[in-house]
Amino acid sequence: MPEVLVHMVEGRTPEQKKMLLQKTTQAVVESLGVRPEQVTVQIVEAKADSKAKGGILFSER
């Protein structure tokens, strides 16, 4: 059973996250030929002051 973890900074709406989960599930179904109920997708959210890119905190961008 495929499992996908999506890491991102918090701040998206519940509707945006729901769409991401649905579309990620569909991509796995189409790519791997599995049933939707076999796919697990989890969003792992980080606080903006706990994640950096290029040494710059997301909270400072």
PDBQT receptor file of N, H, CA, C and O in Angstrom, charges set to zero:
ATOM      1  N   MET A   1       0.837  -1.179   0.000  1.00  0.00    +0.000 N 
ATOM      2  CA  MET A   1       0.000   0.000   0.000  1.00  0.00    +0.000 C 
ATOM      3  C   MET A   1       0.880   1.239   0.000  1.00  0.00    +0.000 C 
ATOM      4  O   MET A   1       1.670   1.430   0.925  1.00  0.00    +0.000 OA
ATOM      5  N   PRO A   2       0.761   2.081  -1.009  1.00  0.00    +0.000 N 
ATOM      6  CA  PRO A   2       1.575   3.286  -1.092  1.00  0.00    +0.000 C 
ATOM      7  C   PRO A   2       1.215   4.299  -0.002  1.00  0.00    +0.000 C 
ATOM      8  O   PRO A   2       0.052   4.458   0.369  1.00  0.00    +0.000 OA
ATOM      9  N   GLU A   3       2.249   4.976   0.496  1.00  0.00    +0.000 N 
ATOM     10  H   GLU A   3       3.194   4.847   0.195  1.00  0.00    +0.000 HD
ATOM     11  CA  GLU A   3       2.055   6.051   1.461  1.00  0.00    +0.000 C 
ATOM     12  C   GLU A   3       2.892   7.241   1.016  1.00  0.00    +0.000 C 
ATOM     13  O   GLU A   3       4.069   7.096   0.685  1.00  0.00    +0.000 OA
ATOM     14  N   VAL A   4       2.278   8.416   1.011  1.00  0.00    +0.000 N 
ATOM     15  H   VAL A   4       1.322   8.534   1.280  1.00  0.00    +0.000 HD
ATOM     16  CA  VAL A   4       2.938   9.640   0.571  1.00  0.00    +0.000 C 
ATOM     17  C   VAL A   4       2.911  10.643   1.718  1.00  0.00    +0.000 C 
ATOM     18  O   VAL A   4       1.863  10.879   2.320  1.00  0.00    +0.000 OA
ATOM     19  N   LEU A   5       4.069  11.233   2.018  1.00  0.00    +0.000 N 
ATOM     20  H   LEU A   5       4.920  11.041   1.529  1.00  0.00    +0.000 HD
ATOM     21  CA  LEU A   5       4.151  12.300   3.013  1.00  0.00    +0.000 C 
ATOM     22  C   LEU A   5       4.442  13.607   2.289  1.00  0.00    +0.000 C 
ATOM     23  O   LEU A   5       5.349  13.680   1.461  1.00  0.00    +0.000 OA
ATOM     24  N   VAL A   6       3.672  14.628   2.605  1.00  0.00    +0.000 N 
ATOM     25  H   VAL A   6       2.935  14.569   3.278  1.00  0.00    +0.000 HD
ATOM     26  CA  VAL A   6       3.865  15.954   2.018  1.00  0.00    +0.000 C 
ATOM     27  C   VAL A   6       4.289  16.887   3.142  1.00  0.00    +0.000 C 
ATOM     28  O   VAL A   6       3.524  17.131   4.074  1.00  0.00    +0.000 OA
ATOM     29  N   HIS A   7       5.501  17.404   3.053  1.00  0.00    +0.000 N 
ATOM     30  H   HIS A   7       6.122  17.205   2.295  1.00  0.00    +0.000 HD
ATOM     31  CA  HIS A   7       5.997  18.346   4.051  1.00  0.00    +0.000 C 
ATOM     32  C   HIS A   7       5.810  19.760   3.532  1.00  0.00    +0.000 C 
ATOM     33  O   HIS A   7       6.189  20.068   2.402  1.00  0.00    +0.000 OA
ATOM     34  N   MET A   8       5.219  20.632   4.368  1.00  0.00    +0.000 N 
ATOM     35  H   MET A   8       4.911  20.382   5.286  1.00  0.00    +0.000 HD
ATOM     36  CA  MET A   8       5.029  22.022   3.956  1.00  0.00    +0.000 C 
ATOM     37  C   MET A   8       4.838  22.898   5.183  1.00  0.00    +0.000 C 
ATOM     38  O   MET A   8       4.545  22.418   6.278  1.00  0.00    +0.000 OA
ATOM     39  N   VAL A   9       5.012  24.190   4.969  1.00  0.00    +0.000 N 
ATOM     40  H   VAL A   9       5.250  24.580   4.080  1.00  0.00    +0.000 HD
ATOM     41  CA  VAL A   9       4.789  25.170   6.028  1.00  0.00    +0.000 C 
ATOM     42  C   VAL A   9       3.290  25.338   6.227  1.00  0.00    +0.000 C 
ATOM     43  O   VAL A   9       2.529  25.348   5.259  1.00  0.00    +0.000 OA
ATOM     44  N   GLU A  10       2.868  25.468   7.473  1.00  0.00    +0.000 N 
ATOM     45  H   GLU A  10       3.486  25.460   8.259  1.00  0.00    +0.000 HD
ATOM     46  CA  GLU A  10       1.445  25.629   7.763  1.00  0.00    +0.000 C 
ATOM     47  C   GLU A  10       0.906  26.926   7.155  1.00  0.00    +0.000 C 
ATOM     48  O   GLU A  10       1.661  27.839   6.820  1.00  0.00    +0.000 OA
ATOM     49  N   GLY A  11      -0.409  26.977   7.025  1.00  0.00    +0.000 N 
ATOM     50  H   GLY A  11      -1.022  26.236   7.298  1.00  0.00    +0.000 HD
ATOM     51  CA  GLY A  11      -1.034  28.195   6.551  1.00  0.00    +0.000 C 
ATOM     52  C   GLY A  11      -2.029  28.000   5.420  1.00  0.00    +0.000 C 
ATOM     53  O   GLY A  11      -2.713  28.947   5.033  1.00  0.00    +0.000 OA
ATOM     54  N   ARG A  12      -2.121  26.794   4.886  1.00  0.00    +0.000 N 
ATOM     55  H   ARG A  12      -1.565  26.025   5.200  1.00  0.00    +0.000 HD
ATOM     56  CA  ARG A  12      -3.102  26.544   3.825  1.00  0.00    +0.000 C 
ATOM     57  C   ARG A  12      -4.480  26.327   4.441  1.00  0.00    +0.000 C 
ATOM     58  O   ARG A  12      -4.600  25.934   5.601  1.00  0.00    +0.000 OA
ATOM     59  N   THR A  13      -5.498  26.584   3.661  1.00  0.00    +0.000 N 
ATOM     60  H   THR A  13      -5.401  26.904   2.719  1.00  0.00    +0.000 HD
ATOM     61  CA  THR A  13      -6.867  26.397   4.146  1.00  0.00    +0.000 C 
ATOM     62  C   THR A  13      -7.212  24.905   4.136  1.00  0.00    +0.000 C 
ATOM     63  O   THR A  13      -6.568  24.121   3.439  1.00  0.00    +0.000 OA
ATOM     64  N   PRO A  14      -8.232  24.516   4.911  1.00  0.00    +0.000 N 
ATOM     65  CA  PRO A  14      -8.674  23.128   4.866  1.00  0.00    +0.000 C 
ATOM     66  C   PRO A  14      -9.077  22.694   3.456  1.00  0.00    +0.000 C 
ATOM     67  O   PRO A  14      -8.850  21.546   3.074  1.00  0.00    +0.000 OA
ATOM     68  N   GLU A  15      -9.664  23.594   2.693  1.00  0.00    +0.000 N 
ATOM     69  H   GLU A  15      -9.848  24.526   3.003  1.00  0.00    +0.000 HD
ATOM     70  CA  GLU A  15     -10.080  23.265   1.327  1.00  0.00    +0.000 C 
ATOM     71  C   GLU A  15      -8.856  22.992   0.441  1.00  0.00    +0.000 C 
ATOM     72  O   GLU A  15      -8.869  22.061  -0.365  1.00  0.00    +0.000 OA
ATOM     73  N   GLN A  16      -7.807  23.799   0.589  1.00  0.00    +0.000 N 
ATOM     74  H   GLN A  16      -7.796  24.555   1.243  1.00  0.00    +0.000 HD
ATOM     75  CA  GLN A  16      -6.585  23.590  -0.187  1.00  0.00    +0.000 C 
ATOM     76  C   GLN A  16      -5.943  22.248   0.169  1.00  0.00    +0.000 C 
ATOM     77  O   GLN A  16      -5.492  21.515  -0.711  1.00  0.00    +0.000 OA
ATOM     78  N   LYS A  17      -5.908  21.940   1.446  1.00  0.00    +0.000 N 
ATOM     79  H   LYS A  17      -6.274  22.536   2.161  1.00  0.00    +0.000 HD
ATOM     80  CA  LYS A  17      -5.308  20.675   1.873  1.00  0.00    +0.000 C 
ATOM     81  C   LYS A  17      -6.125  19.484   1.384  1.00  0.00    +0.000 C 
ATOM     82  O   LYS A  17      -5.564  18.473   0.963  1.00  0.00    +0.000 OA
ATOM     83  N   LYS A  18      -7.444  19.604   1.438  1.00  0.00    +0.000 N 
ATOM     84  H   LYS A  18      -7.900  20.426   1.779  1.00  0.00    +0.000 HD
ATOM     85  CA  LYS A  18      -8.310  18.527   0.950  1.00  0.00    +0.000 C 
ATOM     86  C   LYS A  18      -8.065  18.271  -0.528  1.00  0.00    +0.000 C 
ATOM     87  O   LYS A  18      -7.977  17.120  -0.955  1.00  0.00    +0.000 OA
ATOM     88  N   MET A  19      -7.954  19.355  -1.323  1.00  0.00    +0.000 N 
ATOM     89  H   MET A  19      -8.026  20.290  -0.976  1.00  0.00    +0.000 HD
ATOM     90  CA  MET A  19      -7.710  19.201  -2.748  1.00  0.00    +0.000 C 
ATOM     91  C   MET A  19      -6.345  18.544  -2.988  1.00  0.00    +0.000 C 
ATOM     92  O   MET A  19      -6.222  17.664  -3.840  1.00  0.00    +0.000 OA
ATOM     93  N   LEU A  20      -5.332  18.965  -2.247  1.00  0.00    +0.000 N 
ATOM     94  H   LEU A  20      -5.432  19.680  -1.555  1.00  0.00    +0.000 HD
ATOM     95  CA  LEU A  20      -4.003  18.366  -2.382  1.00  0.00    +0.000 C 
ATOM     96  C   LEU A  20      -4.050  16.870  -2.076  1.00  0.00    +0.000 C 
ATOM     97  O   LEU A  20      -3.466  16.072  -2.810  1.00  0.00    +0.000 OA
ATOM     98  N   LEU A  21      -4.729  16.488  -1.016  1.00  0.00    +0.000 N 
ATOM     99  H   LEU A  21      -5.204  17.137  -0.421  1.00  0.00    +0.000 HD
ATOM    100  CA  LEU A  21      -4.831  15.076  -0.642  1.00  0.00    +0.000 C 
ATOM    101  C   LEU A  21      -5.567  14.277  -1.718  1.00  0.00    +0.000 C 
ATOM    102  O   LEU A  21      -5.151  13.172  -2.064  1.00  0.00    +0.000 OA
ATOM    103  N   GLN A  22      -6.651  14.830  -2.244  1.00  0.00    +0.000 N 
ATOM    104  H   GLN A  22      -6.989  15.729  -1.963  1.00  0.00    +0.000 HD
ATOM    105  CA  GLN A  22      -7.420  14.130  -3.281  1.00  0.00    +0.000 C 
ATOM    106  C   GLN A  22      -6.612  13.965  -4.563  1.00  0.00    +0.000 C 
ATOM    107  O   GLN A  22      -6.590  12.883  -5.150  1.00  0.00    +0.000 OA
ATOM    108  N   LYS A  23      -5.948  15.032  -4.997  1.00  0.00    +0.000 N 
ATOM    109  H   LYS A  23      -5.966  15.911  -4.520  1.00  0.00    +0.000 HD
ATOM    110  CA  LYS A  23      -5.198  14.971  -6.250  1.00  0.00    +0.000 C 
ATOM    111  C   LYS A  23      -3.942  14.110  -6.124  1.00  0.00    +0.000 C 
ATOM    112  O   LYS A  23      -3.545  13.443  -7.079  1.00  0.00    +0.000 OA
ATOM    113  N   THR A  24      -3.327  14.124  -4.961  1.00  0.00    +0.000 N 
ATOM    114  H   THR A  24      -3.649  14.665  -4.185  1.00  0.00    +0.000 HD
ATOM    115  CA  THR A  24      -2.163  13.257  -4.745  1.00  0.00    +0.000 C 
ATOM    116  C   THR A  24      -2.603  11.801  -4.776  1.00  0.00    +0.000 C 
ATOM    117  O   THR A  24      -1.943  10.959  -5.387  1.00  0.00    +0.000 OA
ATOM    118  N   THR A  25      -3.712  11.508  -4.121  1.00  0.00    +0.000 N 
ATOM    119  H   THR A  25      -4.248  12.191  -3.625  1.00  0.00    +0.000 HD
ATOM    120  CA  THR A  25      -4.249  10.146  -4.150  1.00  0.00    +0.000 C 
ATOM    121  C   THR A  25      -4.527   9.713  -5.582  1.00  0.00    +0.000 C 
ATOM    122  O   THR A  25      -4.164   8.606  -5.980  1.00  0.00    +0.000 OA
ATOM    123  N   GLN A  26      -5.164  10.577  -6.351  1.00  0.00    +0.000 N 
ATOM    124  H   GLN A  26      -5.459  11.476  -6.027  1.00  0.00    +0.000 HD
ATOM    125  CA  GLN A  26      -5.497  10.235  -7.736  1.00  0.00    +0.000 C 
ATOM    126  C   GLN A  26      -4.240   9.994  -8.563  1.00  0.00    +0.000 C 
ATOM    127  O   GLN A  26      -4.211   9.087  -9.396  1.00  0.00    +0.000 OA
ATOM    128  N   ALA A  27      -3.202  10.795  -8.343  1.00  0.00    +0.000 N 
ATOM    129  H   ALA A  27      -3.225  11.531  -7.667  1.00  0.00    +0.000 HD
ATOM    130  CA  ALA A  27      -1.940  10.614  -9.078  1.00  0.00    +0.000 C 
ATOM    131  C   ALA A  27      -1.315   9.257  -8.770  1.00  0.00    +0.000 C 
ATOM    132  O   ALA A  27      -0.787   8.598  -9.665  1.00  0.00    +0.000 OA
ATOM    133  N   VAL A  28      -1.375   8.844  -7.515  1.00  0.00    +0.000 N 
ATOM    134  H   VAL A  28      -1.804   9.380  -6.788  1.00  0.00    +0.000 HD
ATOM    135  CA  VAL A  28      -0.827   7.536  -7.135  1.00  0.00    +0.000 C 
ATOM    136  C   VAL A  28      -1.667   6.418  -7.753  1.00  0.00    +0.000 C 
ATOM    137  O   VAL A  28      -1.118   5.436  -8.255  1.00  0.00    +0.000 OA
ATOM    138  N   VAL A  29      -2.973   6.559  -7.720  1.00  0.00    +0.000 N 
ATOM    139  H   VAL A  29      -3.419   7.356  -7.313  1.00  0.00    +0.000 HD
ATOM    140  CA  VAL A  29      -3.869   5.563  -8.317  1.00  0.00    +0.000 C 
ATOM    141  C   VAL A  29      -3.545   5.394  -9.800  1.00  0.00    +0.000 C 
ATOM    142  O   VAL A  29      -3.410   4.269 -10.282  1.00  0.00    +0.000 OA
ATOM    143  N   GLU A  30      -3.422   6.503 -10.523  1.00  0.00    +0.000 N 
ATOM    144  H   GLU A  30      -3.532   7.417 -10.132  1.00  0.00    +0.000 HD
ATOM    145  CA  GLU A  30      -3.160   6.446 -11.960  1.00  0.00    +0.000 C 
ATOM    146  C   GLU A  30      -1.754   5.924 -12.265  1.00  0.00    +0.000 C 
ATOM    147  O   GLU A  30      -1.562   5.191 -13.235  1.00  0.00    +0.000 OA
ATOM    148  N   SER A  31      -0.787   6.295 -11.451  1.00  0.00    +0.000 N 
ATOM    149  H   SER A  31      -0.943   6.891 -10.663  1.00  0.00    +0.000 HD
ATOM    150  CA  SER A  31       0.603   5.911 -11.703  1.00  0.00    +0.000 C 
ATOM    151  C   SER A  31       0.904   4.463 -11.345  1.00  0.00    +0.000 C 
ATOM    152  O   SER A  31       1.670   3.791 -12.036  1.00  0.00    +0.000 OA
ATOM    153  N   LEU A  32       0.299   3.988 -10.266  1.00  0.00    +0.000 N 
ATOM    154  H   LEU A  32      -0.323   4.534  -9.705  1.00  0.00    +0.000 HD
ATOM    155  CA  LEU A  32       0.641   2.658  -9.752  1.00  0.00    +0.000 C 
ATOM    156  C   LEU A  32      -0.434   1.606  -9.974  1.00  0.00    +0.000 C 
ATOM    157  O   LEU A  32      -0.208   0.421  -9.731  1.00  0.00    +0.000 OA
ATOM    158  N   GLY A  33      -1.603   2.037 -10.435  1.00  0.00    +0.000 N 
ATOM    159  H   GLY A  33      -1.786   3.000 -10.632  1.00  0.00    +0.000 HD
ATOM    160  CA  GLY A  33      -2.666   1.073 -10.693  1.00  0.00    +0.000 C 
ATOM    161  C   GLY A  33      -3.230   0.433  -9.442  1.00  0.00    +0.000 C 
ATOM    162  O   GLY A  33      -3.578  -0.748  -9.447  1.00  0.00    +0.000 OA
ATOM    163  N   VAL A  34      -3.323   1.213  -8.361  1.00  0.00    +0.000 N 
ATOM    164  H   VAL A  34      -3.041   2.172  -8.357  1.00  0.00    +0.000 HD
ATOM    165  CA  VAL A  34      -3.899   0.717  -7.114  1.00  0.00    +0.000 C 
ATOM    166  C   VAL A  34      -5.250   1.383  -6.893  1.00  0.00    +0.000 C 
ATOM    167  O   VAL A  34      -5.602   2.342  -7.581  1.00  0.00    +0.000 OA
ATOM    168  N   ARG A  35      -5.998   0.870  -5.935  1.00  0.00    +0.000 N 
ATOM    169  H   ARG A  35      -5.713   0.092  -5.376  1.00  0.00    +0.000 HD
ATOM    170  CA  ARG A  35      -7.298   1.450  -5.597  1.00  0.00    +0.000 C 
ATOM    171  C   ARG A  35      -7.106   2.634  -4.642  1.00  0.00    +0.000 C 
ATOM    172  O   ARG A  35      -6.165   2.629  -3.847  1.00  0.00    +0.000 OA
ATOM    173  N   PRO A  36      -7.970   3.636  -4.703  1.00  0.00    +0.000 N 
ATOM    174  CA  PRO A  36      -7.838   4.794  -3.815  1.00  0.00    +0.000 C 
ATOM    175  C   PRO A  36      -7.762   4.431  -2.338  1.00  0.00    +0.000 C 
ATOM    176  O   PRO A  36      -7.029   5.060  -1.574  1.00  0.00    +0.000 OA
ATOM    177  N   GLU A  37      -8.517   3.419  -1.943  1.00  0.00    +0.000 N 
ATOM    178  H   GLU A  37      -9.112   2.908  -2.564  1.00  0.00    +0.000 HD
ATOM    179  CA  GLU A  37      -8.519   3.038  -0.521  1.00  0.00    +0.000 C 
ATOM    180  C   GLU A  37      -7.207   2.392  -0.078  1.00  0.00    +0.000 C 
ATOM    181  O   GLU A  37      -7.008   2.164   1.115  1.00  0.00    +0.000 OA
ATOM    182  N   GLN A  38      -6.328   2.100  -1.001  1.00  0.00    +0.000 N 
ATOM    183  H   GLN A  38      -6.490   2.285  -1.970  1.00  0.00    +0.000 HD
ATOM    184  CA  GLN A  38      -5.012   1.560  -0.665  1.00  0.00    +0.000 C 
ATOM    185  C   GLN A  38      -3.969   2.654  -0.453  1.00  0.00    +0.000 C 
ATOM    186  O   GLN A  38      -2.863   2.380   0.011  1.00  0.00    +0.000 OA
ATOM    187  N   VAL A  39      -4.320   3.887  -0.793  1.00  0.00    +0.000 N 
ATOM    188  H   VAL A  39      -5.219   4.110  -1.170  1.00  0.00    +0.000 HD
ATOM    189  CA  VAL A  39      -3.363   4.993  -0.758  1.00  0.00    +0.000 C 
ATOM    190  C   VAL A  39      -3.543   5.813   0.516  1.00  0.00    +0.000 C 
ATOM    191  O   VAL A  39      -4.657   6.213   0.854  1.00  0.00    +0.000 OA
ATOM    192  N   THR A  40      -2.448   6.057   1.211  1.00  0.00    +0.000 N 
ATOM    193  H   THR A  40      -1.543   5.732   0.936  1.00  0.00    +0.000 HD
ATOM    194  CA  THR A  40      -2.444   6.937   2.371  1.00  0.00    +0.000 C 
ATOM    195  C   THR A  40      -1.608   8.163   2.034  1.00  0.00    +0.000 C 
ATOM    196  O   THR A  40      -0.474   8.044   1.570  1.00  0.00    +0.000 OA
ATOM    197  N   VAL A  41      -2.174   9.340   2.272  1.00  0.00    +0.000 N 
ATOM    198  H   VAL A  41      -3.095   9.436   2.649  1.00  0.00    +0.000 HD
ATOM    199  CA  VAL A  41      -1.453  10.594   2.054  1.00  0.00    +0.000 C 
ATOM    200  C   VAL A  41      -1.544  11.387   3.356  1.00  0.00    +0.000 C 
ATOM    201  O   VAL A  41      -2.623  11.544   3.926  1.00  0.00    +0.000 OA
ATOM    202  N   GLN A  42      -0.398  11.882   3.816  1.00  0.00    +0.000 N 
ATOM    203  H   GLN A  42       0.479  11.754   3.353  1.00  0.00    +0.000 HD
ATOM    204  CA  GLN A  42      -0.355  12.634   5.063  1.00  0.00    +0.000 C 
ATOM    205  C   GLN A  42       0.365  13.958   4.836  1.00  0.00    +0.000 C 
ATOM    206  O   GLN A  42       1.422  14.004   4.207  1.00  0.00    +0.000 OA
ATOM    207  N   ILE A  43      -0.218  15.030   5.354  1.00  0.00    +0.000 N 
ATOM    208  H   ILE A  43      -1.077  14.993   5.865  1.00  0.00    +0.000 HD
ATOM    209  CA  ILE A  43       0.433  16.336   5.323  1.00  0.00    +0.000 C 
ATOM    210  C   ILE A  43       1.141  16.535   6.655  1.00  0.00    +0.000 C 
ATOM    211  O   ILE A  43       0.539  16.386   7.718  1.00  0.00    +0.000 OA
ATOM    212  N   VAL A  44       2.421  16.873   6.587  1.00  0.00    +0.000 N 
ATOM    213  H   VAL A  44       2.910  16.994   5.724  1.00  0.00    +0.000 HD
ATOM    214  CA  VAL A  44       3.224  17.170   7.772  1.00  0.00    +0.000 C 
ATOM    215  C   VAL A  44       3.511  18.663   7.717  1.00  0.00    +0.000 C 
ATOM    216  O   VAL A  44       4.262  19.125   6.857  1.00  0.00    +0.000 OA
ATOM    217  N   GLU A  45       2.915  19.413   8.630  1.00  0.00    +0.000 N 
ATOM    218  H   GLU A  45       2.305  19.037   9.328  1.00  0.00    +0.000 HD
ATOM    219  CA  GLU A  45       3.060  20.858   8.607  1.00  0.00    +0.000 C 
ATOM    220  C   GLU A  45       4.104  21.327   9.625  1.00  0.00    +0.000 C 
ATOM    221  O   GLU A  45       4.208  20.797  10.732  1.00  0.00    +0.000 OA
ATOM    222  N   ALA A  46       4.869  22.336   9.213  1.00  0.00    +0.000 N 
ATOM    223  H   ALA A  46       4.784  22.767   8.315  1.00  0.00    +0.000 HD
ATOM    224  CA  ALA A  46       5.863  22.944  10.091  1.00  0.00    +0.000 C 
ATOM    225  C   ALA A  46       5.483  24.407  10.308  1.00  0.00    +0.000 C 
ATOM    226  O   ALA A  46       4.924  25.050   9.419  1.00  0.00    +0.000 OA
ATOM    227  N   LYS A  47       5.784  24.916  11.469  1.00  0.00    +0.000 N 
ATOM    228  H   LYS A  47       6.238  24.394  12.191  1.00  0.00    +0.000 HD
ATOM    229  CA  LYS A  47       5.591  26.338  11.732  1.00  0.00    +0.000 C 
ATOM    230  C   LYS A  47       6.595  27.122  10.900  1.00  0.00    +0.000 C 
ATOM    231  O   LYS A  47       7.713  26.660  10.674  1.00  0.00    +0.000 OA
ATOM    232  N   ALA A  48       6.200  28.307  10.446  1.00  0.00    +0.000 N 
ATOM    233  H   ALA A  48       5.292  28.682  10.630  1.00  0.00    +0.000 HD
ATOM    234  CA  ALA A  48       7.049  29.112   9.569  1.00  0.00    +0.000 C 
ATOM    235  C   ALA A  48       8.358  29.521  10.229  1.00  0.00    +0.000 C 
ATOM    236  O   ALA A  48       9.343  29.794   9.544  1.00  0.00    +0.000 OA
ATOM    237  N   ASP A  49       8.371  29.564  11.568  1.00  0.00    +0.000 N 
ATOM    238  H   ASP A  49       7.570  29.343  12.125  1.00  0.00    +0.000 HD
ATOM    239  CA  ASP A  49       9.614  29.929  12.254  1.00  0.00    +0.000 C 
ATOM    240  C   ASP A  49      10.464  28.708  12.599  1.00  0.00    +0.000 C 
ATOM    241  O   ASP A  49      11.477  28.819  13.289  1.00  0.00    +0.000 OA
ATOM    242  N   SER A  50      10.040  27.540  12.110  1.00  0.00    +0.000 N 
ATOM    243  H   SER A  50       9.217  27.450  11.549  1.00  0.00    +0.000 HD
ATOM    244  CA  SER A  50      10.780  26.303  12.360  1.00  0.00    +0.000 C 
ATOM    245  C   SER A  50      11.314  25.665  11.090  1.00  0.00    +0.000 C 
ATOM    246  O   SER A  50      11.819  24.544  11.120  1.00  0.00    +0.000 OA
ATOM    247  N   LYS A  51      11.203  26.376   9.971  1.00  0.00    +0.000 N 
ATOM    248  H   LYS A  51      10.792  27.288   9.946  1.00  0.00    +0.000 HD
ATOM    249  CA  LYS A  51      11.646  25.831   8.690  1.00  0.00    +0.000 C 
ATOM    250  C   LYS A  51      12.318  26.932   7.887  1.00  0.00    +0.000 C 
ATOM    251  O   LYS A  51      11.842  28.067   7.843  1.00  0.00    +0.000 OA
ATOM    252  N   ALA A  52      13.432  26.582   7.253  1.00  0.00    +0.000 N 
ATOM    253  H   ALA A  52      13.819  25.660   7.289  1.00  0.00    +0.000 HD
ATOM    254  CA  ALA A  52      14.171  27.568   6.469  1.00  0.00    +0.000 C 
ATOM    255  C   ALA A  52      14.550  26.989   5.116  1.00  0.00    +0.000 C 
ATOM    256  O   ALA A  52      14.668  25.775   4.952  1.00  0.00    +0.000 OA
ATOM    257  N   LYS A  53      14.735  27.867   4.166  1.00  0.00    +0.000 N 
ATOM    258  H   LYS A  53      14.639  28.853   4.300  1.00  0.00    +0.000 HD
ATOM    259  CA  LYS A  53      15.244  27.498   2.847  1.00  0.00    +0.000 C 
ATOM    260  C   LYS A  53      16.355  28.486   2.530  1.00  0.00    +0.000 C 
ATOM    261  O   LYS A  53      16.152  29.699   2.576  1.00  0.00    +0.000 OA
ATOM    262  N   GLY A  54      17.519  27.966   2.210  1.00  0.00    +0.000 N 
ATOM    263  H   GLY A  54      17.684  26.980   2.172  1.00  0.00    +0.000 HD
ATOM    264  CA  GLY A  54      18.654  28.833   1.949  1.00  0.00    +0.000 C 
ATOM    265  C   GLY A  54      19.083  29.608   3.180  1.00  0.00    +0.000 C 
ATOM    266  O   GLY A  54      19.674  30.682   3.068  1.00  0.00    +0.000 OA
ATOM    267  N   GLY A  55      18.789  29.068   4.353  1.00  0.00    +0.000 N 
ATOM    268  H   GLY A  55      18.309  28.195   4.444  1.00  0.00    +0.000 HD
ATOM    269  CA  GLY A  55      19.163  29.727   5.599  1.00  0.00    +0.000 C 
ATOM    270  C   GLY A  55      18.225  30.838   6.035  1.00  0.00    +0.000 C 
ATOM    271  O   GLY A  55      18.485  31.505   7.037  1.00  0.00    +0.000 OA
ATOM    272  N   ILE A  56      17.134  31.051   5.297  1.00  0.00    +0.000 N 
ATOM    273  H   ILE A  56      16.923  30.509   4.483  1.00  0.00    +0.000 HD
ATOM    274  CA  ILE A  56      16.169  32.101   5.633  1.00  0.00    +0.000 C 
ATOM    275  C   ILE A  56      14.884  31.443   6.098  1.00  0.00    +0.000 C 
ATOM    276  O   ILE A  56      14.294  30.630   5.387  1.00  0.00    +0.000 OA
ATOM    277  N   LEU A  57      14.458  31.805   7.303  1.00  0.00    +0.000 N 
ATOM    278  H   LEU A  57      14.938  32.465   7.881  1.00  0.00    +0.000 HD
ATOM    279  CA  LEU A  57      13.224  31.255   7.841  1.00  0.00    +0.000 C 
ATOM    280  C   LEU A  57      12.039  31.630   6.948  1.00  0.00    +0.000 C 
ATOM    281  O   LEU A  57      11.998  32.724   6.385  1.00  0.00    +0.000 OA
ATOM    282  N   PHE A  58      11.098  30.732   6.827  1.00  0.00    +0.000 N 
ATOM    283  H   PHE A  58      11.132  29.843   7.284  1.00  0.00    +0.000 HD
ATOM    284  CA  PHE A  58       9.895  31.027   6.064  1.00  0.00    +0.000 C 
ATOM    285  C   PHE A  58       9.122  32.184   6.690  1.00  0.00    +0.000 C 
ATOM    286  O   PHE A  58       8.439  32.925   5.983  1.00  0.00    +0.000 OA
ATOM    287  N   SER A  59       9.223  32.344   7.997  1.00  0.00    +0.000 N 
ATOM    288  H   SER A  59       9.778  31.742   8.571  1.00  0.00    +0.000 HD
ATOM    289  CA  SER A  59       8.537  33.447   8.681  1.00  0.00    +0.000 C 
ATOM    290  C   SER A  59       9.155  34.799   8.341  1.00  0.00    +0.000 C 
ATOM    291  O   SER A  59       8.539  35.833   8.596  1.00  0.00    +0.000 OA
ATOM    292  N   GLU A  60      10.353  34.812   7.772  1.00  0.00    +0.000 N 
ATOM    293  H   GLU A  60      10.854  33.971   7.564  1.00  0.00    +0.000 HD
ATOM    294  CA  GLU A  60      11.032  36.055   7.408  1.00  0.00    +0.000 C 
ATOM    295  C   GLU A  60      10.962  36.349   5.912  1.00  0.00    +0.000 C 
ATOM    296  O   GLU A  60      11.533  37.337   5.450  1.00  0.00    +0.000 OA
ATOM    297  N   ARG A  61      10.289  35.529   5.173  1.00  0.00    +0.000 N 
ATOM    298  H   ARG A  61       9.825  34.726   5.547  1.00  0.00    +0.000 HD
ATOM    299  CA  ARG A  61      10.181  35.724   3.722  1.00  0.00    +0.000 C 
ATOM    300  C   ARG A  61       9.069  36.669   3.379  1.00  0.00    +0.000 C 
ATOM    301  O   ARG A  61       8.836  36.947   2.203  1.00  0.00    +0.000 OA
TER     302      ARG A  61
